[in-house]
Amino acid sequence: MPTNATETATKRCREPCPIERGMRIIGGKWKGSILWQLKNGPVRFNELARQLGGASKKMINARLKEMEQMGLVTRTVVSERPIAVTYAITALGRSALGVLQELKTWAEAHGI
């Protein structure tokens, strides 16, 4: 049985190449952007949806559930009525921020 979030995420991926395993975990539409928005602290769901702009709430919710299962983010219920939740980046998610920063720098340098 996996002992930490990194092992859990790795065990879910069966690709032989570490790059493909990493892309499965942090790649995909909106995952990188969600991690980036959470880097400065917990964010409520509606605020995150506003920050992401072009993503539907349904899409954001689906990505957050995937990311929570992979150990990249945590979900905390702030209030029951009305329901309010916040999402925060985990240590595993935070460890991907350097990669995302490099990707951001590369994209900006090449006008992408």
Backbone torsions as a table, in degrees:
resi	resn	phi	psi	omega
1	MET	NA	135.1	-179.9
2	PRO	-61.4	145.2	-177.0
3	THR	-102.0	-14.3	178.0
4	ASN	-148.1	174.5	-175.1
5	ALA	-62.9	-37.0	179.5
6	THR	-62.7	-45.6	178.9
7	GLU	-64.7	-38.8	179.2
8	THR	-61.8	-48.4	-179.9
9	ALA	-63.3	-41.2	-179.1
10	THR	-65.8	-40.3	-178.5
11	LYS	-65.8	-25.8	179.3
12	ARG	-74.8	-18.8	-177.7
13	CYS	-102.0	135.0	-178.3
14	ARG	-114.6	1.3	178.8
15	GLU	-65.7	142.8	-178.7
16	PRO	-73.9	-28.2	-175.3
17	CYS	-86.8	128.7	179.3
18	PRO	-58.0	-32.3	178.6
19	ILE	-65.0	-43.5	178.9
20	GLU	-65.7	-39.5	177.0
21	ARG	-62.1	-44.6	179.1
22	GLY	-63.9	-41.5	179.3
23	MET	-65.9	-33.5	177.8
24	ARG	-64.6	-36.5	-177.1
25	ILE	-77.4	-48.4	-175.9
26	ILE	-108.4	-6.8	179.9
27	GLY	-82.0	-177.7	179.8
28	GLY	97.0	156.5	-176.0
29	LYS	-62.1	126.3	172.6
30	TRP	82.4	-16.4	-177.6
31	LYS	-62.0	-48.4	179.3
32	GLY	-61.5	-42.0	179.7
33	SER	-65.3	-38.6	177.9
34	ILE	-63.8	-47.8	178.3
35	LEU	-58.2	-42.6	-178.1
36	TRP	-62.7	-40.2	179.9
37	GLN	-69.8	-24.4	-178.8
38	LEU	-90.3	-3.1	-173.0
39	LYS	-63.2	-24.9	-177.8
40	ASN	-97.7	5.0	178.3
41	GLY	135.7	172.5	-178.2
42	PRO	-59.1	146.0	-179.2
43	VAL	-134.1	136.9	175.9
44	ARG	-71.5	152.7	-174.7
45	PHE	-54.5	-49.8	-177.3
46	ASN	-64.0	-36.1	176.8
47	GLU	-66.1	-42.1	177.7
48	LEU	-60.6	-43.0	178.6
49	ALA	-60.7	-41.2	177.5
50	ARG	-64.6	-42.0	-178.9
51	GLN	-64.8	-33.8	-177.9
52	LEU	-82.2	-20.2	173.3
53	GLY	64.1	-80.5	-171.9
54	GLY	-77.0	-5.4	-178.3
55	ALA	-93.1	139.8	176.1
56	SER	-75.1	156.6	178.2
57	LYS	-62.7	-34.6	177.3
58	LYS	-62.4	-43.8	179.4
59	MET	-65.8	-44.6	179.8
60	ILE	-61.2	-45.1	179.7
61	ASN	-60.3	-43.4	179.3
62	ALA	-62.5	-44.7	-179.6
63	ARG	-66.1	-40.9	179.4
64	LEU	-62.4	-40.1	177.8
65	LYS	-63.2	-44.6	177.4
66	GLU	-59.9	-45.8	-177.3
67	MET	-67.4	-34.1	176.2
68	GLU	-66.4	-42.9	178.7
69	GLN	-63.5	-32.2	180.0
70	MET	-84.5	-5.9	178.0
71	GLY	85.0	17.5	-179.8
72	LEU	-86.8	-29.6	-179.5
73	VAL	-136.9	160.1	172.4
74	THR	-118.3	151.0	179.5
75	ARG	-116.0	129.7	179.4
76	THR	-126.7	127.4	175.9
77	VAL	-80.0	121.3	-178.2
78	VAL	-89.3	-42.7	177.6
79	SER	-147.9	150.6	-178.4
80	GLU	-86.6	-37.9	-176.4
81	ARG	-131.4	110.7	-12.2
82	PRO	-70.3	155.7	-178.3
83	ILE	-61.9	130.5	177.7
84	ALA	-140.8	131.2	179.5
85	VAL	-129.2	153.1	172.3
86	THR	-120.7	154.3	176.4
87	TYR	-120.8	140.9	179.6
88	ALA	-134.2	151.5	178.9
89	ILE	-80.2	141.3	177.4
90	THR	-92.6	177.4	176.7
91	ALA	-61.2	-39.4	178.4
92	LEU	-63.7	-45.3	178.0
93	GLY	-63.2	-42.6	178.8
94	ARG	-61.7	-33.4	-180.0
95	SER	-66.8	-17.1	178.2
96	ALA	-87.5	-10.6	-175.7
97	LEU	-62.8	-33.7	177.5
98	GLY	-62.0	-41.9	177.8
99	VAL	-63.8	-43.6	179.5
100	LEU	-65.2	-37.6	176.7
101	GLN	-62.7	-43.4	178.2
102	GLU	-62.6	-41.4	178.0
103	LEU	-63.5	-42.6	177.7
104	LYS	-61.0	-46.6	179.6
105	THR	-61.6	-45.0	179.6
106	TRP	-61.1	-45.6	-179.5
107	ALA	-63.8	-43.5	178.8
108	GLU	-64.9	-40.5	-178.9
109	ALA	-64.7	-28.1	-177.3
110	HIS	-106.8	9.5	177.4
111	GLY	64.1	31.3	-178.3
112	ILE	-91.1	NA	NA
